[in-house]
Amino acid sequence: MMESREIQSILPHRYPFLLVDRILKIEPGKSAVGIKNLNGSEWFFNAHHSYPPVLLLESLAQVGGIVLGSKVREESPLAKFIGLFAGVSDFEFHRCPILGEEITLKVEVTQSLASLYRFAAEVFVGEEKIAGGQILLSFQATESGSSR
């Protein structure tokens, strides 16, 4: 399991844009299961009654970044890298999660080509699948470590 401090050692995101609370299960370079709790202190609840779909996609992308970043860190603990959300396809939203719910974010690498990685992504609230499809991340280790 990974808590916030370890997540922040991999991702550059910080509050209020760190959208993963913890990682329950991870296979570096392959897959992960993350959690996001909607406890009401989040900034977006000032304007929305539910977790906006674009932030749900970003949460999945961050879990994907942890999958890839943990593999780089495993191979070279001081390595620097850059990851970018590159796309989404065949994605369906059945409903948006609401205040008080715990979101389970599941991602698995299904294809890679050079620095592009395709993930199968699913979102659950309890046993209910509320969204799913494919996300694409661009991810590259940097030699100089100058950007992250």
Phi and psi restraints in degrees (value plus and minus 20) as a CYANA .aco file:
   2 MET   PHI    -143.2  -103.2
   2 MET   PSI     109.8   149.8
   3 GLU   PHI    -119.2   -79.2
   3 GLU   PSI    -199.8  -159.8
   4 SER   PHI     -74.4   -34.4
   4 SER   PSI     -64.4   -24.4
   5 ARG   PHI     -81.7   -41.7
   5 ARG   PSI     -63.2   -23.2
   6 GLU   PHI     -89.9   -49.9
   6 GLU   PSI     -58.0   -18.0
   7 ILE   PHI     -78.6   -38.6
   7 ILE   PSI     -64.3   -24.3
   8 GLN   PHI     -89.6   -49.6
   8 GLN   PSI     -37.4     2.6
   9 SER   PHI     -97.0   -57.0
   9 SER   PSI     -36.4     3.6
  10 ILE   PHI    -122.2   -82.2
  10 ILE   PSI     -67.3   -27.3
  11 LEU   PHI    -113.1   -73.1
  11 LEU   PSI     129.0   169.0
  12 PRO   PHI    -101.7   -61.7
  12 PRO   PSI     -29.5    10.5
  13 HIS   PHI     -88.5   -48.5
  13 HIS   PSI     124.5   164.5
  14 ARG   PHI    -156.9  -116.9
  14 ARG   PSI     147.6   187.6
  15 TYR   PHI     -73.6   -33.6
  15 TYR   PSI     115.2   155.2
  16 PRO   PHI    -116.6   -76.6
  16 PRO   PSI      -9.1    30.9
  17 PHE   PHI    -124.0   -84.0
  17 PHE   PSI     -14.0    26.0
  18 LEU   PHI    -102.9   -62.9
  18 LEU   PSI      91.6   131.6
  19 LEU   PHI    -132.1   -92.1
  19 LEU   PSI       7.2    47.2
  20 VAL   PHI    -153.9  -113.9
  20 VAL   PSI     107.0   147.0
  21 ASP   PHI    -107.9   -67.9
  21 ASP   PSI     -59.1   -19.1
  22 ARG   PHI    -181.1  -141.1
  22 ARG   PSI     141.7   181.7
  23 ILE   PHI    -130.5   -90.5
  23 ILE   PSI     103.5   143.5
  24 LEU   PHI    -105.5   -65.5
  24 LEU   PSI     -55.5   -15.5
  25 LYS   PHI    -169.2  -129.2
  25 LYS   PSI     118.7   158.7
  26 ILE   PHI    -168.4  -128.4
  26 ILE   PSI     118.7   158.7
  27 GLU   PHI    -139.8   -99.8
  27 GLU   PSI      80.0   120.0
  28 PRO   PHI     -69.4   -29.4
  28 PRO   PSI     110.3   150.3
  29 GLY   PHI      61.0   101.0
  29 GLY   PSI     -24.1    15.9
  30 LYS   PHI    -144.8  -104.8
  30 LYS   PSI     -78.5   -38.5
  31 SER   PHI    -180.1  -140.1
  31 SER   PSI     145.8   185.8
  32 ALA   PHI    -180.6  -140.6
  32 ALA   PSI     139.2   179.2
  33 VAL   PHI    -145.9  -105.9
  33 VAL   PSI     101.9   141.9
  34 GLY   PHI    -138.9   -98.9
  34 GLY   PSI     147.7   187.7
  35 ILE   PHI    -148.7  -108.7
  35 ILE   PSI     119.0   159.0
  36 LYS   PHI    -150.1  -110.1
  36 LYS   PSI     101.3   141.3
  37 ASN   PHI    -117.6   -77.6
  37 ASN   PSI     111.4   151.4
  38 LEU   PHI    -119.0   -79.0
  38 LEU   PSI      68.2   108.2
  39 ASN   PHI    -115.7   -75.7
  39 ASN   PSI     -23.0    17.0
  40 GLY   PHI      80.3   120.3
  40 GLY   PSI     -34.3     5.7
  41 SER   PHI    -105.7   -65.7
  41 SER   PSI     -24.3    15.7
  42 GLU   PHI     -89.6   -49.6
  42 GLU   PSI     121.6   161.6
  43 TRP   PHI     -80.8   -40.8
  43 TRP   PSI     -52.7   -12.7
  44 PHE   PHI     -92.2   -52.2
  44 PHE   PSI     -37.6     2.4
  45 PHE   PHI     -90.9   -50.9
  45 PHE   PSI     -30.3     9.7
  46 ASN   PHI     -88.4   -48.4
  46 ASN   PSI     -46.2    -6.2
  47 ALA   PHI    -140.0  -100.0
  47 ALA   PSI     -33.5     6.5
  48 HIS   PHI    -149.8  -109.8
  48 HIS   PSI     132.9   172.9
  49 HIS   PHI    -115.4   -75.4
  49 HIS   PSI     -25.7    14.3
  50 SER   PHI    -161.8  -121.8
  50 SER   PSI     152.1   192.1
  51 TYR   PHI     -95.1   -55.1
  51 TYR   PSI      95.7   135.7
  52 PRO   PHI     -80.8   -40.8
  52 PRO   PSI     119.3   159.3
  53 PRO   PHI     -73.5   -33.5
  53 PRO   PSI     -57.6   -17.6
  54 VAL   PHI     -84.6   -44.6
  54 VAL   PSI     -54.3   -14.3
  55 LEU   PHI     -94.7   -54.7
  55 LEU   PSI     -51.1   -11.1
  56 LEU   PHI     -82.9   -42.9
  56 LEU   PSI     -62.6   -22.6
  57 LEU   PHI     -83.4   -43.4
  57 LEU   PSI     -60.8   -20.8
  58 GLU   PHI     -84.4   -44.4
  58 GLU   PSI     -58.1   -18.1
  59 SER   PHI     -79.2   -39.2
  59 SER   PSI     -64.9   -24.9
  60 LEU   PHI     -82.6   -42.6
  60 LEU   PSI     -62.8   -22.8
  61 ALA   PHI     -82.2   -42.2
  61 ALA   PSI     -58.0   -18.0
  62 GLN   PHI     -86.2   -46.2
  62 GLN   PSI     -58.8   -18.8
  63 VAL   PHI     -84.5   -44.5
  63 VAL   PSI     -60.6   -20.6
  64 GLY   PHI     -81.0   -41.0
  64 GLY   PSI     -60.4   -20.4
  65 GLY   PHI     -82.3   -42.3
  65 GLY   PSI     -54.8   -14.8
  66 ILE   PHI     -88.2   -48.2
  66 ILE   PSI     -60.4   -20.4
  67 VAL   PHI     -77.5   -37.5
  67 VAL   PSI     -69.7   -29.7
  68 LEU   PHI     -94.6   -54.6
  68 LEU   PSI     -62.0   -22.0
  69 GLY   PHI     -85.2   -45.2
  69 GLY   PSI     -55.1   -15.1
  70 SER   PHI     -87.6   -47.6
  70 SER   PSI     -51.4   -11.4
  71 LYS   PHI     -88.0   -48.0
  71 LYS   PSI     -63.9   -23.9
  72 VAL   PHI     -82.1   -42.1
  72 VAL   PSI     -65.0   -25.0
  73 ARG   PHI     -84.9   -44.9
  73 ARG   PSI     -54.2   -14.2
  74 GLU   PHI     -83.7   -43.7
  74 GLU   PSI     -59.8   -19.8
  75 GLU   PHI     -99.3   -59.3
  75 GLU   PSI     -55.1   -15.1
  76 SER   PHI    -170.8  -130.8
  76 SER   PSI      77.7   117.7
  77 PRO   PHI     -75.7   -35.7
  77 PRO   PSI     -45.5    -5.5
  78 LEU   PHI    -119.4   -79.4
  78 LEU   PSI     -16.1    23.9
  79 ALA   PHI     -84.4   -44.4
  79 ALA   PSI     127.8   167.8
  80 LYS   PHI    -129.6   -89.6
  80 LYS   PSI     133.5   173.5
  81 PHE   PHI    -174.2  -134.2
  81 PHE   PSI     145.3   185.3
  82 ILE   PHI    -150.9  -110.9
  82 ILE   PSI     114.7   154.7
  83 GLY   PHI    -149.6  -109.6
  83 GLY   PSI     118.6   158.6
  84 LEU   PHI    -154.9  -114.9
  84 LEU   PSI     121.9   161.9
  85 PHE   PHI     -91.8   -51.8
  85 PHE   PSI     101.9   141.9
  86 ALA   PHI    -131.4   -91.4
  86 ALA   PSI     -34.1     5.9
  87 GLY   PHI     146.5   186.5
  87 GLY   PSI     153.4   193.4
  88 VAL   PHI    -165.8  -125.8
  88 VAL   PSI     122.4   162.4
  89 SER   PHI    -168.6  -128.6
  89 SER   PSI     134.3   174.3
  90 ASP   PHI      28.3    68.3
  90 ASP   PSI      21.5    61.5
  91 PHE   PHI    -122.6   -82.6
  91 PHE   PSI     113.2   153.2
  92 GLU   PHI    -142.9  -102.9
  92 GLU   PSI     114.0   154.0
  93 PHE   PHI    -125.5   -85.5
  93 PHE   PSI      98.7   138.7
  94 HIS   PHI    -107.2   -67.2
  94 HIS   PSI     -54.1   -14.1
  95 ARG   PHI    -187.0  -147.0
  95 ARG   PSI     142.4   182.4
  96 CYS   PHI    -115.9   -75.9
  96 CYS   PSI     119.3   159.3
  97 PRO   PHI     -88.1   -48.1
  97 PRO   PSI     133.9   173.9
  98 ILE   PHI    -141.8  -101.8
  98 ILE   PSI     151.2   191.2
  99 LEU   PHI     -68.6   -28.6
  99 LEU   PSI     112.4   152.4
 100 GLY   PHI      74.2   114.2
 100 GLY   PSI     -30.3     9.7
 101 GLU   PHI    -109.9   -69.9
 101 GLU   PSI     132.6   172.6
 102 GLU   PHI    -124.9   -84.9
 102 GLU   PSI     104.2   144.2
 103 ILE   PHI    -119.1   -79.1
 103 ILE   PSI     111.0   151.0
 104 THR   PHI    -123.5   -83.5
 104 THR   PSI     105.4   145.4
 105 LEU   PHI    -133.3   -93.3
 105 LEU   PSI      96.6   136.6
 106 LYS   PHI    -136.0   -96.0
 106 LYS   PSI     108.8   148.8
 107 VAL   PHI    -153.6  -113.6
 107 VAL   PSI     127.0   167.0
 108 GLU   PHI    -166.1  -126.1
 108 GLU   PSI     109.0   149.0
 109 VAL   PHI     -85.6   -45.6
 109 VAL   PSI     106.9   146.9
 110 THR   PHI    -132.8   -92.8
 110 THR   PSI     -39.2     0.8
 111 GLN   PHI    -182.0  -142.0
 111 GLN   PSI     124.4   164.4
 112 SER   PHI    -160.2  -120.2
 112 SER   PSI     123.7   163.7
 113 LEU   PHI    -166.4  -126.4
 113 LEU   PSI      92.8   132.8
 114 ALA   PHI      35.6    75.6
 114 ALA   PSI    -135.7   -95.7
 115 SER   PHI    -123.0   -83.0
 115 SER   PSI      -8.0    32.0
 116 LEU   PHI    -124.0   -84.0
 116 LEU   PSI     115.6   155.6
 117 TYR   PHI    -149.2  -109.2
 117 TYR   PSI     107.8   147.8
 118 ARG   PHI    -120.6   -80.6
 118 ARG   PSI     113.9   153.9
 119 PHE   PHI    -139.8   -99.8
 119 PHE   PSI     118.6   158.6
 120 ALA   PHI    -101.3   -61.3
 120 ALA   PSI     110.1   150.1
 121 ALA   PHI    -150.7  -110.7
 121 ALA   PSI     115.5   155.5
 122 GLU   PHI    -156.2  -116.2
 122 GLU   PSI     127.7   167.7
 123 VAL   PHI    -145.9  -105.9
 123 VAL   PSI     112.6   152.6
 124 PHE   PHI    -148.9  -108.9
 124 PHE   PSI     129.2   169.2
 125 VAL   PHI    -140.5  -100.5
 125 VAL   PSI      89.7   129.7
 126 GLY   PHI      43.2    83.2
 126 GLY   PSI    -148.3  -108.3
 127 GLU   PHI    -111.8   -71.8
 127 GLU   PSI     -27.0    13.0
 128 GLU   PHI    -103.3   -63.3
 128 GLU   PSI     100.0   140.0
 129 LYS   PHI     -98.7   -58.7
 129 LYS   PSI     100.3   140.3
 130 ILE   PHI    -127.7   -87.7
 130 ILE   PSI     -32.1     7.9
 131 ALA   PHI    -185.3  -145.3
 131 ALA   PSI     138.6   178.6
 132 GLY   PHI    -199.8  -159.8
 132 GLY   PSI     138.3   178.3
 133 GLY   PHI     141.9   181.9
 133 GLY   PSI    -168.8  -128.8
 134 GLN   PHI    -136.2   -96.2
 134 GLN   PSI     117.7   157.7
 135 ILE   PHI    -143.0  -103.0
 135 ILE   PSI     134.5   174.5
 136 LEU   PHI    -143.9  -103.9
 136 LEU   PSI     109.4   149.4
 137 LEU   PHI    -140.6  -100.6
 137 LEU   PSI     121.8   161.8
 138 SER   PHI    -121.1   -81.1
 138 SER   PSI     106.9   146.9
 139 PHE   PHI    -164.2  -124.2
 139 PHE   PSI     109.0   149.0
 140 GLN   PHI    -167.0  -127.0
 140 GLN   PSI     111.5   151.5
 141 ALA   PHI     -91.4   -51.4
 141 ALA   PSI     121.2   161.2
 142 THR   PHI    -127.5   -87.5
 142 THR   PSI     117.8   157.8
 143 GLU   PHI     -87.5   -47.5
 143 GLU   PSI     -66.2   -26.2
 144 SER   PHI     -98.1   -58.1
 144 SER   PSI     -44.4    -4.4
 145 GLY   PHI      53.7    93.7
 145 GLY   PSI      -6.3    33.7
 146 SER   PHI     -99.2   -59.2
 146 SER   PSI     -42.5    -2.5
 147 SER   PHI    -147.7  -107.7
 147 SER   PSI     135.6   175.6
